[in-house]
Every structure is written in C-alpha cells, then in structure tokens.
Amino acid sequence: MNVLTYFPYVKRYYLAHPWRFFRQCWYNLYHAWERVTKGYCGLDVCEMYSFLLELIPNMLDELGEINVGYPVNMTEEQWHSTLEEMSKLFRDAVEVDDFDTPLAGECTKPRRKRDPEIMDAYWKEVEAKRDARYVSLSKGIKMLEEYFWNLWI
C-alpha cells in the first residue's frame, strides 16, 4: 500500500468534510515518516502478513537483478532460478479475491434464496485455494530458511 496516496473516502466526502482530508494527509505523512525512520509503519504492523507477502518477493526479485555473487555450492544460473522460485512461491501465497466466479455470485443473493449445493461447492473451492496458498507459503518459507544466509549482494 502506498502510504502517501492512501485516502479511504471518495472525493465527494472530502468536499463535504474538508477537515478529514487534512487529517488524512497528516496520517499519511506520519506513516511515511515512520517508514523512513523505522522501516515500517503502524499500517504495516496491522496487516503484517500482506506487507511481508508483498515485500519479500519484491526484494527477492531485486536481489536477483543486482546480485553479483552466488553460494559456493551453486552456479549462477541455479542461484537465479532458486531466487525466482522463492519469489514465485511467495507471490502464489497472496490471497486473491475473485468474486466474479459463478459460485461467488451465489453469495450475493439473500440467504433464503441461496442454493445449498452451490454454496457447498463454493466453500470447497475457497478451502482448496486456501490450502494451495498455505502449501505455497510453507514451501517458500522453507526455501527462505534454507537459503537465508545466502541472501546478500
């Protein structure tokens, strides 16, 4: 999340409540200052999982681009493919909300008009996606643990 451009309300709301706009600008600057001084801000702490799942793959990609060395027991190509695989595993662990599937459309109906079979299929699909994300994340963390001391420029 870009802290400097984060405004939770629509423009009309700020026109009717201008003090909220200035207060939000103050909060944005405060969080930006926290990131400069501490490396993270209060918003990052509140959603640490999403912050780390966005930060780690980006850092691994950048390390692969600017890296001038690699571990002794690997070739340069193996090291770059390992970094790419770790990055891919962390990117696969990010939760994606795909509410435009036919099964998800059933959730928008009132409770009494929902088809129970479709809802069961929807929740099985959600659980399968969650399990796949968990497997991807656990593989990424194991790889990160294995190569942690090799993550240098």
N, CA and C of each residue as an Amber inpcrd file, in Angstrom:
protein
   459
   0.8420000  -1.1590000   0.0000000   0.0000000   0.0000000   0.0000000
   0.8960000   1.2330000   0.0000000   0.6080000   2.1580000  -0.8920000
   1.3670000   3.3910000  -0.9380000   0.7880000   4.3500000   0.0940000
   1.5680000   4.6680000   1.0990000   1.0740000   5.4530000   2.2260000
   0.7260000   6.8830000   1.8070000   1.4890000   7.4620000   0.9020000
   1.2530000   8.8650000   0.5520000  -0.0030000   9.0740000  -0.2790000
  -0.4940000   8.0640000  -0.9580000  -1.6840000   8.2310000  -1.7860000
  -2.8830000   7.4870000  -1.2320000  -2.8500000   7.1130000   0.0320000
  -3.9440000   6.3660000   0.6320000  -4.9890000   7.3300000   1.1710000
  -6.1550000   7.3310000   0.5620000  -7.2880000   8.1200000   1.0300000
  -8.5060000   7.2000000   1.0300000  -9.0370000   6.8560000   2.2210000
 -10.0810000   5.8350000   2.2950000 -11.4530000   6.2760000   1.7920000
 -11.7000000   7.5740000   1.6640000 -13.0160000   8.0450000   1.2620000
 -12.9920000   8.5640000  -0.1720000 -14.1810000   8.7110000  -0.7720000
 -14.2850000   9.2750000  -2.1080000 -14.1740000  10.7920000  -2.0300000
 -13.9250000  11.4260000  -3.1770000 -13.6820000  12.8700000  -3.2040000
 -14.8760000  13.6710000  -2.7000000 -16.0880000  13.2090000  -3.0040000
 -17.2810000  13.9350000  -2.5390000 -17.2980000  14.0600000  -1.0270000
 -16.8880000  13.0100000  -0.3430000 -16.8790000  13.0240000   1.1080000
 -15.9200000  14.0980000   1.6220000 -14.7610000  14.2100000   0.9840000
 -13.7850000  15.2110000   1.4200000 -14.2650000  16.6270000   1.1360000
 -15.0720000  16.8160000   0.0940000 -15.6280000  18.1380000  -0.1690000
 -16.6080000  18.5440000   0.9210000 -17.3600000  17.5810000   1.4250000
 -18.3110000  17.8750000   2.5000000 -17.6360000  17.9280000   3.8680000
 -16.5060000  17.2480000   4.0280000 -15.7860000  17.1990000   5.3040000
 -14.3060000  17.5150000   5.0650000 -13.9650000  18.7680000   4.8090000
 -12.5740000  19.0860000   4.4440000 -11.5640000  18.7950000   5.5490000
 -11.9690000  18.8590000   6.8160000 -11.0340000  18.5830000   7.8910000
 -10.5510000  17.1300000   7.8500000 -11.3970000  16.2280000   7.3540000
 -10.9880000  14.8320000   7.2350000  -9.8600000  14.6680000   6.2110000
  -9.9130000  15.4570000   5.1430000  -8.8660000  15.3940000   4.1310000
  -7.5270000  15.7920000   4.7360000  -7.4990000  16.8910000   5.5000000
  -6.2480000  17.3520000   6.1060000  -5.7630000  16.3810000   7.1810000
  -6.7100000  15.8060000   7.9160000  -6.3160000  14.8250000   8.9220000
  -5.7190000  13.5850000   8.2500000  -6.3190000  13.1590000   7.1220000
  -5.7860000  12.0080000   6.4080000  -4.4130000  12.3150000   5.8230000
  -4.2140000  13.5460000   5.3280000  -2.8870000  13.9490000   4.8450000
  -1.8670000  13.8660000   5.9760000  -2.2630000  14.3010000   7.1740000
  -1.3710000  14.2280000   8.3270000  -1.0200000  12.7730000   8.6440000
  -2.0330000  11.8940000   8.6460000  -1.7630000  10.4860000   8.9140000
  -0.8480000   9.8810000   7.8510000  -1.0620000  10.2370000   6.5940000
  -0.2170000   9.7130000   5.5170000   1.2350000  10.1480000   5.7050000
   1.4350000  11.4120000   6.0400000   2.8040000  11.8960000   6.2740000
   3.4200000  11.2390000   7.5050000   2.6150000  11.0510000   8.5420000
   3.1020000  10.3970000   9.7500000   3.5560000   8.9670000   9.4540000
   2.7350000   8.2170000   8.7090000   3.1040000   6.8430000   8.3760000
   4.3120000   6.8090000   7.4450000   4.4050000   7.7580000   6.5410000
   5.5810000   7.8220000   5.6670000   6.8340000   8.1010000   6.4980000
   6.7390000   8.9920000   7.4730000   7.8720000   9.2880000   8.3460000
   8.2560000   8.0610000   9.1730000   7.2650000   7.3260000   9.6570000
   7.5740000   6.0900000  10.3860000   8.3300000   5.1010000   9.5020000
   7.9210000   4.9910000   8.2400000   8.6160000   4.0750000   7.3320000
  10.0450000   4.5280000   7.0740000  10.2520000   5.8340000   7.0060000
  11.6080000   6.3420000   6.7840000  12.4820000   6.0810000   8.0030000
  11.9480000   6.3120000   9.1930000  12.7670000   6.1980000  10.3990000
  12.8790000   4.7700000  10.9190000  11.7820000   3.9900000  10.8630000
  11.8010000   2.6380000  11.4230000  11.8530000   1.5370000  10.3680000
  11.4680000   1.8490000   9.1320000  11.4190000   0.8400000   8.0830000
  10.0420000   0.2260000   7.9180000   9.1410000   0.5220000   8.7980000
   7.7550000   0.0560000   8.7200000   6.8900000   1.0760000   9.4510000
   5.5820000   0.9780000   9.2810000   4.6880000   1.9070000   9.9720000
   3.5710000   1.1240000  10.6450000   2.7090000   1.8190000  11.3300000
   1.6020000   1.1860000  12.0380000   0.6670000   0.4260000  11.1150000
   0.4680000   0.9330000   9.8980000  -0.3790000   0.2160000   8.9340000
   0.2410000  -1.1210000   8.5590000   1.5580000  -1.1720000   8.4690000
   2.2420000  -2.4160000   8.1350000   2.1220000  -3.4300000   9.2690000
   2.1380000  -2.9470000  10.4960000   2.0280000  -3.8370000  11.6480000
   0.6210000  -4.4340000  11.7120000  -0.3940000  -3.6240000  11.3780000
  -1.7740000  -4.1190000  11.4300000  -2.0290000  -5.2190000  10.4190000
  -1.3680000  -5.1650000   9.2740000  -1.5280000  -6.1930000   8.2430000
  -0.1570000  -6.7490000   7.8660000   0.5170000  -7.3160000   8.8520000
   1.8840000  -7.7650000   8.6390000   1.9790000  -8.8450000   7.5680000
   1.0060000  -9.7430000   7.5160000   1.0840000 -10.8210000   6.5310000
   1.0590000 -10.2760000   5.1130000   0.1800000  -9.3180000   4.8320000
   0.1200000  -8.7800000   3.4630000   1.3460000  -7.9220000   3.1640000
   1.8530000  -7.2150000   4.1660000   3.0490000  -6.4020000   3.9760000
   4.2370000  -7.2850000   3.6280000   4.4170000  -8.3690000   4.3700000
   5.5510000  -9.2600000   4.1130000   5.3830000 -10.0260000   2.8020000
   4.1400000 -10.4280000   2.4630000   3.9210000 -11.1430000   1.2090000
   4.0840000 -10.2320000  -0.0010000   4.0340000  -8.9460000   0.2120000
   4.3270000  -8.0070000  -0.8710000   5.8080000  -7.6500000  -0.8890000
   6.4220000  -7.5440000   0.2810000   7.8030000  -7.1040000   0.4030000
   8.8130000  -8.1840000   0.0040000   8.6400000  -9.4060000   0.5030000
   9.6430000 -10.4590000   0.2900000   9.8340000 -10.7910000  -1.1860000
   8.7670000 -11.0190000  -1.9830000   9.0100000 -11.3310000  -3.3980000
   9.6600000 -10.1750000  -4.1570000   9.2740000  -8.9480000  -3.8290000
   9.8990000  -7.8020000  -4.4930000  11.3830000  -7.7170000  -4.1630000
  11.7400000  -7.9900000  -2.9040000  13.1450000  -7.9600000  -2.5170000
  13.9250000  -9.0940000  -3.1850000  13.3090000 -10.2610000  -3.2880000
  13.9840000 -11.3860000  -3.9450000  14.1970000 -11.1040000  -5.4320000
  13.2040000 -10.4870000  -6.0860000  13.3560000 -10.1260000  -7.4990000
  14.4860000  -9.1180000  -7.6940000  14.5260000  -8.1150000  -6.8210000
  15.5770000  -7.1050000  -6.9410000  16.9480000  -7.7010000  -6.6430000
  17.0070000  -8.6080000  -5.6770000  18.2740000  -9.2810000  -5.3820000
  18.7450000 -10.0860000  -6.5850000  17.8210000 -10.7370000  -7.2790000
  18.1860000 -11.4910000  -8.4690000  18.6930000 -10.6010000  -9.5950000
  18.1780000  -9.3800000  -9.6850000  18.6030000  -8.4560000 -10.7390000
  19.9720000  -7.8540000 -10.4740000  20.2550000  -7.4930000  -9.2140000
  21.5020000  -6.7850000  -8.9220000  22.5710000  -7.6770000  -8.3040000
  22.2790000  -8.9570000  -8.1310000  23.1890000  -9.8510000  -7.4470000
  24.4620000 -10.0740000  -8.2720000  25.5980000  -9.9500000  -7.6180000
  26.8820000 -10.1850000  -8.2860000  27.5600000 -11.4510000  -7.7810000
  26.9310000 -12.1120000  -6.8070000  27.5160000 -13.3300000  -6.2560000
  26.4580000 -14.3990000  -6.0930000  26.9160000 -15.5700000  -5.7290000
  26.0200000 -16.7010000  -5.5130000  26.7080000 -17.6610000  -4.5550000
  25.9590000 -18.5740000  -3.9340000  26.5550000 -19.5060000  -2.9760000
  27.5920000 -20.4120000  -3.6410000  28.4970000 -20.9050000  -2.8440000
  29.6120000 -21.7080000  -3.3440000  29.1210000 -23.0110000  -3.9670000
  28.0910000 -23.6010000  -3.4140000  27.6370000 -24.9130000  -3.8840000
  26.6530000 -24.8210000  -5.0550000  26.4940000 -23.6460000  -5.6730000
  25.5750000 -23.4690000  -6.7830000  26.2490000 -22.7030000  -7.9030000
  25.6760000 -22.8380000  -9.0890000  26.1200000 -21.9850000 -10.1870000
  25.2680000 -20.7200000 -10.1740000  25.6670000 -19.7570000 -10.9760000
  24.9120000 -18.5050000 -11.0150000  23.4910000 -18.7340000 -11.5390000
  23.3370000 -19.6050000 -12.5300000  22.0120000 -19.8830000 -13.0820000
  21.1240000 -20.5830000 -12.0550000  21.7120000 -21.5260000 -11.2990000
  20.9400000 -22.2090000 -10.2650000  20.4800000 -21.2190000  -9.1840000
  21.3550000 -20.2980000  -8.8190000  21.0090000 -19.3270000  -7.7940000
  19.8780000 -18.4120000  -8.2680000  19.9600000 -17.9450000  -9.5110000
  18.8940000 -17.0820000 -10.0250000  17.5770000 -17.8430000 -10.1490000
  17.6260000 -19.0990000 -10.5460000  16.3840000 -19.8840000 -10.6310000
  15.8170000 -20.1500000  -9.2330000  16.6850000 -20.3230000  -8.2370000
  16.2280000 -20.5030000  -6.8590000  15.5470000 -19.2390000  -6.3450000
  16.1420000 -18.0710000  -6.6180000  15.5260000 -16.8090000  -6.2080000
  14.1780000 -16.6080000  -6.8960000  14.1140000 -16.9460000  -8.1870000
  12.8490000 -16.8070000  -8.9100000  11.7870000 -17.7480000  -8.3520000
  12.1960000 -18.9710000  -8.0070000  11.2420000 -19.9300000  -7.4520000
  10.7220000 -19.4680000  -6.0930000  11.6140000 -18.9530000  -5.2310000
  11.1740000 -18.4370000  -3.9360000  10.2030000 -17.2840000  -4.1230000
  10.5250000 -16.3800000  -5.0340000   9.6510000 -15.2430000  -5.3060000
   8.2900000 -15.7130000  -5.8020000   8.2820000 -16.7000000  -6.6980000
   7.0240000 -17.2200000  -7.2350000   6.1900000 -17.8630000  -6.1350000
   6.8290000 -18.6080000  -5.2420000   6.0930000 -19.2600000  -4.1580000
   5.4430000 -18.2320000  -3.2360000   6.1560000 -17.1600000  -2.9220000
   5.5570000 -16.1280000  -2.0680000   4.4540000 -15.3770000  -2.8000000
   4.6080000 -15.1430000  -4.0970000   3.5520000 -14.4760000  -4.8670000
   2.3060000 -15.3580000  -4.9770000   2.4910000 -16.6730000  -5.0590000
   1.3520000 -17.5850000  -5.1230000   0.5960000 -17.6380000  -3.8020000
   1.2520000 -17.2770000  -2.7110000   0.6110000 -17.3140000  -1.4000000
  -0.2850000 -16.1060000  -1.1430000  -0.2270000 -15.1050000  -2.0020000
  -1.0470000 -13.9080000  -1.8150000  -2.5020000 -14.2570000  -2.0860000
  -3.3670000 -13.8260000  -1.1860000  -4.7950000 -14.0990000  -1.3470000
  -5.3800000 -13.2180000  -2.4350000  -6.0480000 -13.8390000  -3.3820000
  -6.6770000 -13.1050000  -4.4770000  -8.1800000 -13.2600000  -4.3250000
  -8.8730000 -12.1380000  -4.2730000 -10.3260000 -12.1650000  -4.1750000
 -10.9010000 -12.1880000  -5.5760000 -11.4320000 -13.3290000  -5.9800000
 -12.0590000 -13.4340000  -7.2930000 -13.5550000 -13.6540000  -7.1030000
 -14.2620000 -12.5530000  -6.9130000 -15.6880000 -12.6200000  -6.6500000
 -16.5230000 -12.6490000  -7.9230000 -15.8820000 -12.7200000  -9.0770000
 -16.6480000 -12.7360000 -10.3060000 -16.8440000 -14.1540000 -10.8440000
 -16.5750000 -15.1610000 -10.0280000 -16.8370000 -16.5310000 -10.4500000
 -18.3290000 -16.8160000 -10.2860000 -18.8660000 -17.7620000 -11.0370000
 -20.2950000 -18.0790000 -10.9000000 -20.6690000 -18.5400000  -9.4940000
 -19.7540000 -19.2660000  -8.8390000 -20.0560000 -19.7300000  -7.4890000
 -20.1320000 -18.5700000  -6.5040000 -19.2660000 -17.5790000  -6.6820000
 -19.2690000 -16.4360000  -5.7680000 -20.5190000 -15.5860000  -5.9680000
 -21.1000000 -15.6040000  -7.1520000 -22.3280000 -14.8500000  -7.3980000
 -23.4740000 -15.3340000  -6.5400000 -23.4230000 -16.5750000  -6.1430000
 -24.4740000 -17.1270000  -5.2780000 -24.4290000 -16.4850000  -3.8960000
 -23.2570000 -16.0450000  -3.4610000 -23.1110000 -15.4460000  -2.1270000
 -23.7960000 -14.0930000  -2.0220000 -23.9980000 -13.4280000  -3.1380000
 -24.6090000 -12.1040000  -3.0990000 -26.1190000 -12.1660000  -2.9690000
 -26.7000000 -13.3460000  -3.1390000 -28.1460000 -13.4960000  -3.0040000
 -28.5250000 -13.5040000  -1.5330000 -29.7770000 -13.1750000  -1.2250000
 -30.2290000 -13.2980000   0.1710000 -30.1020000 -14.7430000   0.6460000
 -29.9040000 -14.9210000   1.9160000 -29.6170000 -16.2380000   2.4820000
 -30.6980000 -17.2720000   2.1360000 -31.9440000 -16.8970000   2.1780000
 -33.0170000 -17.8680000   1.9530000 -33.1290000 -18.2900000   0.4850000
 -32.5260000 -17.5250000  -0.4460000 -32.6040000 -17.8500000  -1.8640000
 -31.3470000 -18.5570000  -2.3790000 -30.4100000 -18.8110000  -1.5200000
 -29.1730000 -19.4670000  -1.9380000 -29.3800000 -20.9600000  -2.1030000
 -28.7080000 -21.5080000  -3.0880000 -28.7450000 -22.9470000  -3.3190000
 -27.6690000 -23.5910000  -2.4400000 -28.0500000 -24.4810000  -1.5280000
 -27.0600000 -25.0680000  -0.6080000 -25.9540000 -25.8530000  -1.3180000
 -26.2920000 -26.5120000  -2.4160000 -25.2730000 -27.2870000  -3.1270000
 -24.2170000 -26.3710000  -3.7460000 -24.6690000 -25.2610000  -4.3010000
 -23.7210000 -24.3160000  -4.8910000 -22.8560000 -23.6920000  -3.8030000
 -23.4690000 -23.3960000  -2.6630000 -22.6950000 -22.8140000  -1.5560000
 -21.6600000 -23.8080000  -1.0380000 -22.0150000 -25.0810000  -0.9500000
 -21.0340000 -26.1000000  -0.5270000 -19.8880000 -26.1810000  -1.5200000
 -20.2150000 -26.1400000  -2.8170000 -19.1620000 -26.1770000  -3.8440000
 -18.2790000 -24.9400000  -3.7480000 -18.8940000 -23.7770000  -3.4670000
 -18.1280000 -22.5310000  -3.3320000 -17.1540000 -22.6350000  -2.1640000
 -17.6370000 -23.1180000  -1.0130000 -16.7550000 -23.1800000   0.1490000
 -15.6690000 -24.2290000  -0.0190000 -15.9570000 -25.3020000  -0.7560000
 -14.9020000 -26.2780000  -1.0530000 -13.8350000 -25.6490000  -1.9480000
 -14.2830000 -24.8300000  -2.9060000 -13.3350000 -24.1330000  -3.7830000
 -12.4750000 -23.1550000  -2.9840000 -13.0990000 -22.4360000  -2.0580000
 -12.3650000 -21.4890000  -1.2120000 -11.3460000 -22.2300000  -0.3550000
 -11.7450000 -23.3540000   0.2250000 -10.8200000 -24.1350000   1.0480000
  -9.6680000 -24.6970000   0.2280000  -9.9540000 -25.1360000  -0.9940000
  -8.8900000 -25.6680000  -1.8570000  -7.8900000 -24.5620000  -2.2050000
  -8.3710000 -23.3590000  -2.4910000  -7.4680000 -22.2440000  -2.7820000
  -6.6520000 -21.8810000  -1.5550000  -7.3040000 -21.8830000  -0.3920000
  -6.5870000 -21.5620000   0.8420000  -5.5100000 -22.5880000   1.1260000
  -5.8250000 -23.8670000   0.9230000  -4.8350000 -24.9220000   1.1420000
  -3.6670000 -24.7990000   0.1630000  -3.9650000 -24.4580000  -1.0940000
  -2.8930000 -24.2800000  -2.0890000  -2.0020000 -23.1020000  -1.7080000
  -2.6100000 -22.0160000  -1.2130000  -1.8090000 -20.8660000  -0.7680000
  -0.9360000 -21.2450000   0.4190000  -1.4930000 -22.0230000   1.3340000
  -0.7310000 -22.4360000   2.5090000   0.4530000 -23.3090000   2.1140000
   0.2420000 -24.2420000   1.2010000   1.3300000 -25.1110000   0.7380000
   2.4140000 -24.2740000   0.0650000   1.9950000 -23.3220000  -0.7680000
   2.9580000 -22.4580000  -1.4490000   3.7510000 -21.6260000  -0.4390000
   3.0570000 -21.0720000   0.5420000   3.7370000 -20.2710000   1.5590000
   4.7060000 -21.1150000   2.3820000   4.3010000 -22.3110000   2.7620000
   5.1920000 -23.1410000   3.5810000   6.4220000 -23.5700000   2.7840000
   6.2670000 -23.8630000   1.4920000   7.4370000 -24.1810000   0.6630000
   8.3550000 -22.9710000   0.5370000   7.7550000 -21.7730000   0.3500000
   8.5550000 -20.5610000   0.2470000   9.3200000 -20.2690000   1.5260000
   8.6780000 -20.4640000   2.6670000   9.3460000 -20.2120000   3.9520000
  10.4600000 -21.2230000   4.1800000  10.2390000 -22.4900000   3.7890000
  11.3060000 -23.4970000   3.9380000  12.4980000 -23.1530000   3.0580000
  12.2230000 -22.7030000   1.8230000  13.3330000 -22.3070000   0.9470000
  14.0440000 -21.0760000   1.5000000  13.2680000 -20.1330000   2.0300000
  13.8630000 -18.9290000   2.6090000  14.7280000 -19.2990000   3.8100000
  14.2550000 -20.2380000   4.6100000  15.0330000 -20.7000000   5.7570000
  16.3170000 -21.3910000   5.3070000  16.2110000 -22.1840000   4.2470000
  17.3730000 -22.9230000   3.7590000  18.4450000 -22.0000000   3.1880000
  18.0300000 -20.9690000   2.4580000  18.9870000 -20.0890000   1.7860000
  19.1200000 -18.7250000   2.4670000  18.6590000 -18.6120000   3.7090000
  18.6210000 -17.3150000   4.3800000  19.9960000 -16.6520000   4.4550000
  21.0140000 -17.3870000   4.8010000  22.3470000 -16.7980000   4.9850000
  23.0430000 -16.5310000   3.6580000  22.4170000 -16.8990000   2.5460000
  22.9730000 -16.6270000   1.2260000  22.3260000 -15.4180000   0.5600000
  21.4050000 -14.7570000   1.2410000  20.7060000 -13.6110000   0.6550000
  21.5350000 -12.3470000   0.8510000  22.5140000 -12.1610000   0.0240000
  23.3780000 -10.9850000   0.0830000  23.7100000 -10.5740000  -1.3360000
  24.2580000  -9.3830000  -1.4560000  24.6220000  -8.8790000  -2.7960000
  26.0090000  -9.3430000  -3.1370000
